[in-house]
Structures are given as C-alpha cells and as structure tokens.
Amino acid sequence: MAIDAATVRKVARLARIAEPEEKLEPLARELSGILDWIEQLNEVDTNGVEPMTTAVHATLPMRDDVVTDGGDPERVLSNAPKRAGNFFVVPKVVE
C-alpha cells in the first residue's frame, strides 16, 4: 500500500500534528515501507496457532486470601504531611 504526501498531510492535520512540508515525502516513504512490511505478515500461515498474550507461558502465583487488621495506622500515617484521624488529608482536585 503506497502512501503519498497528500495522505500524510491529511492524517497530520486530522491528528493536529504540525509537520513541515519538506518532511512529508520522506515520511510518506517511511510509512509506506511500514505498511508493506505489515502486508508481508498477512502471508504467514497462522492456521492452528492458538492466540496468546505473551510469548512466555507463565502462571501468576496465588496467595491465600486472608483477612488482616489492616496494619498499624499510626505507623502508616507517621509520614503523612497532613492527616485527620486515621486518614490522609489531600488537596481537593474536583470542584
């Protein structure tokens, strides 16, 4: 798939990216090369290949779900710049 400078200009405008005119043609060639490489991937036979999320099969370690007392609030809040009771005080960010 070939991309020309006009297409790059249009996409840059839609993405609100200011691209100088002298860089449009080299960028078009680079993007065309990337799309050609992606087209080559369509030629790979993937029949019978299971979809995967990672190349390394690993299972996450499980831990027991144990109820705790939440730790020591005095120790946790000892470094808080500001606190109210057993809670951190943070600046209001939403009106």
Summary of the structure (lengths in Angstrom):
residues: 95
radius of gyration: 27.3
end to end distance: 49.7
largest distance: 64.7
contacts: 123
relative contact order: 0.08
helix: 40%
strand: 4%
